[in-house]
């Protein structure tokens, strides 16, 4: 490893959230979002969900109300776009399947990933979360749109319906 790279690594190892001022923390978050946004640019193919998870976690961090949205993908899992569709209260958001399907069709999506926040910090799926996901899966299937996953996003972690075996 070149000496300049080693020096840079040592400099960044001392960076911790506690060592940063509020303005510096905001700048770091903005920079991280910019890097992840570039990774989540339209046309990029996704081979795993980790980039989407990281992007959603940063983008949705600190939300005080539930937000529900959609990631639209091509048949080769290339990103078309990400949209927040519904905003709710501290513990729920009303989701209309018609609007979700409409957004997928507008984007000519072959596949979608759903996401919503849990401001409580608990990433466990509720019964209502599982019911709406099933409804959305059936509605999307009518238009030959695959539902690949549904993420529950909190500040601390992201839970995947696909990893739980629910999709």
PEWOBEL-V949376 format. One record per residue. PSI is psi in whole degrees, -180 to 180 (NA if undefined). Layout:
# PEWOBEL-V949376
PSI + PSI
This chain:
# PEWOBEL-V949376
130 + 152 + -37 + -36 + -42 + -41 + -41 + -42 + -44 + -38 + -41 + -22 + -27 + -10 + 124 + 158 + -37 + -26 + -7 + 145 + 170 + -42 + -42 + -39 + -43 + -40 + -40 + -44 + -44 + -42 + -44 + -42 + -40 + -42 + -47 + -35 + -37 + -39 + -27 + 39 + 151 + 138 + -15 + 133 + 137 + 124 + -16 + 169 + -2 + -39 + -41 + -44 + -48 + -43 + -48 + -40 + -45 + -44 + -36 + 1 + 140 + 5 + 132 + -13 + 158 + 142 + 136 + 135 + -174 + 142 + 119 + 134 + 155 + 180 + -18 + 19 + 35 + 138 + 129 + -48 + 165 + 131 + 137 + 124 + -36 + 142 + 140 + -146 + -166 + -21 + 22 + 158 + 139 + 126 + 128 + 115 + -37 + -43 + -40 + -49 + -42 + -44 + -41 + -43 + -41 + -35 + 2 + 40 + 137 + -23 + 156 + 157 + 130 + 155 + 151 + 158 + 155 + 94 + -20 + -20 + -6 + 119 + 11 + 140 + 134 + 170 + -42 + -38 + -44 + -37 + -47 + -34 + -42 + -43 + -45 + -39 + -45 + -42 + -43 + -37 + -32 + -24 + 18 + 38 + 123 + 136 + 110 + -36 + 167 + 118 + 138 + 122 + 127 + 174 + -31 + -29 + 171 + 131 + 141 + 128 + -39 + -42 + -28 + -8 + 18 + -6 + NA
